[in-house]
Amino acid sequence: MEEMDGGAGGLSPETLGGPLASGVQDPIDRHEQPRSGVGAYAPSPGPWRKEQMMRRFLLAGLVLACALAAPRASAQQVEVEEFTLDNGMTFLLYPRYEEPNIIAAGWFAKVGSVNERPGITGMSHFFEHMMFKGTTTIGTEDVAGDGEFRAAQTRVRTRMLEIITNEQYDRWRSGEIDDPWDASNDTEELAELRAELLRLMEEHKGAIVNNEFDKVYTELGASGMNAFTSNDITFYFISVPSNKLELWAWMESDRLTDSVFREFYAERDVVHEERRLRTESTPTGIFQEQFDAMFWQSSPYNWPVIGWTSDLNSYTLEQAEDFYATYYQPSNLVGLIVGDFDPEEAKATISQYFSRISPGDRPVPPVVTLEMPQLAEQRMFAECDCQPQVEVRYKTVPFGHTDGYALQVLGEIMNGRTGRLYKTMIEGREIASSANASQPLFGPQKYGGYFSFTAETKGDASPEQLEEAWYEELGRIQEELVPERELQKVKNRVAADSFRRLQSNFFILVQLGLFENLGGWEHVNTTPRELQKVTAEDIQRVANQYFERTNRSVAIYNRLEGSEPEDPELLAIIEQVGPQMGQMIRRGLAELEDATLEQLNAQLQQMNQAMESGQLPPQMKPAFEYIEKKVRERIAELEGGE
């Protein structure tokens, strides 16, 4: 995920370099851009790229995840107009005028890690990166030279791949080398090819206008251009002034018709760094990846969204082009516009620009491999530099299944300061610093669902104590009907918080897109009503049906001997926001260690913009203030060192 904020204002159409109403043309006034370099084929990306990754993880993940975790609306109706172009691309339009002169606009592809296979795991996420590299029009001022460099790099990389997957893999299998991808194990020919690829990448920088796609938007008043990839979806979005809707239509249709996969081989280093920050450098990241692989036996949910390292190393341009032609065809795309706009004018603009995308010439392959029933309990024990914690996870139902509503309400009964987990584990027995139980609403949920209990210890308590306390609470649900007063209190809380999730163009846009991908945008209206229908008998039934011992997988995390206890202030914040959000905060804090002064100051600016924009959920304010303090401490540390 990447950063997000609001935006307003903008320039008149005349500044765009042409009369926009007269046809499909480039609504851009060309400016000379600085030719700063981007990271080459090396272990670590350059400063600009690290800044982008910081903005992605430290800021956006917290805001977006918090917004999506908010309770569902129970009364408000979202009235969406839907229309489909002749090429098969569908658009959802929702005019609202609470935020004058601002539009949240975006589109998504119905593709995620679930659509991949061994050999190309992480391809969906890699494409999220590729789609910001520009087009023939944007991203270079030397089209011919750009193409020649890309072709030369592909030739060299293809030969390198042949050597690695044949000769180097043979050497690895025989025990001669420990890693076929490690440059220190290169043969003479492979070393020469690697040096040649590095040279081509370095020279290619002269033909690239770095980050021009974002600059065009920003200079014309747009903000928050970003994207995220999950198991089931790849989503691109931005906020634009109302009078720049045509700019958005041109920019997005241009990259859907004319994307150029420049820096294809250099970008995998950026994703490697992203994987290191998100997974390998966090205390529980690798173990959570292993737990997912254990939990999902046959489902394609069992590999990570970012992909396996060996797959990321071995992508070919041919595979990428085939993937793009399959999953980025109009029939597999949905566009969305939410905010201050005229629907009829918007439809005319959309038709003018997006109709130029050619219909796909192949069917989108269905996901056919379903998860096998679990017949025995699974357990994983890990030691890490972390607060001792536990996760107990059960296979349940995919989105749209009627039992999903009762499972979601069951989670609401357990959570919050008035919930059962807080009263018994946190406030009562004081064995947990945080505890949460939920059936995730948005993913992975399209082809299989799960219910998860997570908790972190407090004081001298052990993860096993938290696990047993969970079974006690679960037993009460299984044996006794939830009192009507308690159930109604939970439903009232959901209703009272309903408008919080529908008060922003951006958050409405994201919800509409996620629901549309899962089964239809209408669920933004129907899901809240279905939650209100859940009875105590429904809750007791699903608790007995799905929470069996043979259907559960348990992960126990103990503190690695010699590691330092966590900051009590951070633990208090995690107690408020929950362990899942806590992991995102910890991930963001870990990124600070690798940041430069320039990146840290940029991060402070981004955080201030998020807080001032009003898009920051109130419950996240303590977390942001804590992170801000840590950013300032790191700045002071670096300045003192200098």
Rosetta blueprint (number, residue, H / E / L):
1 M L
2 E L
3 E L
4 M L
5 D L
6 G L
7 G L
8 A L
9 G L
10 G L
11 L L
12 S L
13 P H
14 E H
15 T H
16 L H
17 G L
18 G L
19 P L
20 L H
21 A H
22 S H
23 G L
24 V L
25 Q L
26 D L
27 P L
28 I L
29 D L
30 R L
31 H L
32 E L
33 Q L
34 P L
35 R L
36 S L
37 G L
38 V L
39 G L
40 A L
41 Y L
42 A L
43 P L
44 S L
45 P L
46 G L
47 P H
48 W H
49 R H
50 K H
51 E H
52 Q H
53 M H
54 M H
55 R H
56 R H
57 F H
58 L H
59 L H
60 A H
61 G H
62 L H
63 V H
64 L H
65 A H
66 C H
67 A H
68 L H
69 A H
70 A L
71 P L
72 R L
73 A L
74 S L
75 A L
76 Q L
77 Q L
78 V L
79 E L
80 V L
81 E E
82 E E
83 F E
84 T E
85 L L
86 D L
87 N L
88 G L
89 M L
90 T E
91 F E
92 L E
93 L E
94 Y E
95 P E
96 R L
97 Y L
98 E L
99 E L
100 P L
101 N L
102 I E
103 I E
104 A E
105 A E
106 G E
107 W E
108 F E
109 A E
110 K L
111 V L
112 G L
113 S H
114 V H
115 N H
116 E L
117 R L
118 P L
119 G L
120 I L
121 T L
122 G L
123 M H
124 S H
125 H H
126 F H
127 F H
128 E H
129 H H
130 M H
131 M L
132 F L
133 K L
134 G L
135 T E
136 T L
137 T L
138 I L
139 G L
140 T L
141 E L
142 D L
143 V H
144 A H
145 G H
146 D H
147 G H
148 E H
149 F H
150 R H
151 A H
152 A H
153 Q H
154 T H
155 R H
156 V H
157 R H
158 T H
159 R H
160 M H
161 L H
162 E H
163 I H
164 I H
165 T H
166 N H
167 E H
168 Q H
169 Y H
170 D H
171 R H
172 W H
173 R H
174 S L
175 G L
176 E L
177 I L
178 D L
179 D L
180 P L
181 W L
182 D L
183 A H
184 S H
185 N H
186 D L
187 T L
188 E H
189 E H
190 L H
191 A H
192 E H
193 L H
194 R H
195 A H
196 E H
197 L H
198 L H
199 R H
200 L H
201 M H
202 E H
203 E H
204 H H
205 K H
206 G H
207 A H
208 I L
209 V L
210 N L
211 N L
212 E H
213 F H
214 D H
215 K H
216 V H
217 Y H
218 T H
219 E H
220 L L
221 G L
222 A L
223 S E
224 G E
225 M E
226 N E
227 A E
228 F E
229 T E
230 S L
231 N L
232 D L
233 I L
234 T E
235 F E
236 Y E
237 F E
238 I E
239 S E
240 V E
241 P E
242 S H
243 N H
244 K H
245 L H
246 E H
247 L H
248 W H
249 A H
250 W H
251 M H
252 E H
253 S H
254 D H
255 R H
256 L H
257 T H
258 D H
259 S E
260 V L
261 F L
262 R L
263 E L
264 F H
265 Y H
266 A H
267 E H
268 R H
269 D H
270 V H
271 V H
272 H H
273 E H
274 E H
275 R H
276 R H
277 L H
278 R H
279 T H
280 E H
281 S L
282 T L
283 P L
284 T L
285 G H
286 I H
287 F H
288 Q H
289 E H
290 Q H
291 F H
292 D H
293 A H
294 M H
295 F H
296 W L
297 Q L
298 S L
299 S L
300 P H
301 Y H
302 N H
303 W L
304 P L
305 V L
306 I L
307 G L
308 W L
309 T H
310 S H
311 D H
312 L H
313 N H
314 S H
315 Y L
316 T L
317 L H
318 E H
319 Q H
320 A H
321 E H
322 D H
323 F H
324 Y H
325 A H
326 T H
327 Y H
328 Y L
329 Q L
330 P H
331 S H
332 N H
333 L E
334 V E
335 G E
336 L E
337 I E
338 V E
339 G E
340 D L
341 F L
342 D L
343 P H
344 E H
345 E H
346 A H
347 K H
348 A H
349 T H
350 I H
351 S H
352 Q H
353 Y H
354 F H
355 S L
356 R L
357 I L
358 S L
359 P L
360 G L
361 D L
362 R L
363 P L
364 V L
365 P L
366 P L
367 V L
368 V L
369 T L
370 L L
371 E L
372 M L
373 P L
374 Q L
375 L L
376 A L
377 E L
378 Q E
379 R E
380 M E
381 F E
382 A E
383 E E
384 C E
385 D L
386 C L
387 Q L
388 P L
389 Q E
390 V E
391 E E
392 V E
393 R E
394 Y E
395 K E
396 T L
397 V L
398 P L
399 F L
400 G L
401 H L
402 T L
403 D H
404 G H
405 Y H
406 A H
407 L H
408 Q H
409 V H
410 L H
411 G H
412 E H
413 I H
414 M H
415 N L
416 G L
417 R L
418 T L
419 G L
420 R H
421 L H
422 Y H
423 K H
424 T H
425 M H
426 I H
427 E H
428 G H
429 R L
430 E L
431 I L
432 A E
433 S E
434 S E
435 A E
436 N E
437 A E
438 S E
439 Q L
440 P L
441 L L
442 F L
443 G L
444 P L
445 Q L
446 K L
447 Y L
448 G L
449 G L
450 Y E
451 F E
452 S E
453 F E
454 T E
455 A E
456 E E
457 T E
458 K L
459 G L
460 D L
461 A L
462 S L
463 P H
464 E H
465 Q H
466 L H
467 E H
468 E H
469 A H
470 W H
471 Y H
472 E H
473 E H
474 L H
475 G H
476 R H
477 I H
478 Q H
479 E H
480 E L
481 L L
482 V L
483 P L
484 E H
485 R H
486 E H
487 L H
488 Q H
489 K H
490 V H
491 K H
492 N H
493 R H
494 V H
495 A H
496 A H
497 D L
498 S H
499 F H
500 R H
501 R H
502 L H
503 Q L
504 S L
505 N H
506 F H
507 F H
508 I H
509 L H
510 V H
511 Q H
512 L H
513 G H
514 L H
515 F H
516 E H
517 N H
518 L H
519 G L
520 G L
521 W L
522 E L
523 H H
524 V H
525 N H
526 T H
527 T H
528 P H
529 R H
530 E H
531 L H
532 Q H
533 K L
534 V L
535 T L
536 A H
537 E H
538 D H
539 I H
540 Q H
541 R H
542 V H
543 A H
544 N H
545 Q H
546 Y H
547 F L
548 E L
549 R H
550 T H
551 N H
552 R E
553 S E
554 V E
555 A E
556 I E
557 Y E
558 N E
559 R E
560 L L
561 E L
562 G L
563 S L
564 E L
565 P L
566 E L
567 D L
568 P H
569 E H
570 L H
571 L H
572 A H
573 I H
574 I H
575 E H
576 Q H
577 V H
578 G L
579 P H
580 Q H
581 M H
582 G H
583 Q H
584 M H
585 I H
586 R H
587 R H
588 G H
589 L H
590 A H
591 E H
592 L H
593 E H
594 D H
595 A L
596 T L
597 L H
598 E H
599 Q H
600 L H
601 N H
602 A H
603 Q H
604 L H
605 Q H
606 Q H
607 M H
608 N H
609 Q H
610 A H
611 M H
612 E H
613 S H
614 G L
615 Q L
616 L L
617 P L
618 P H
619 Q H
620 M H
621 K H
622 P H
623 A H
624 F H
625 E H
626 Y H
627 I H
628 E H
629 K H
630 K H
631 V H
632 R H
633 E H
634 R H
635 I H
636 A H
637 E H
638 L H
639 E H
640 G H
641 G H
642 E L
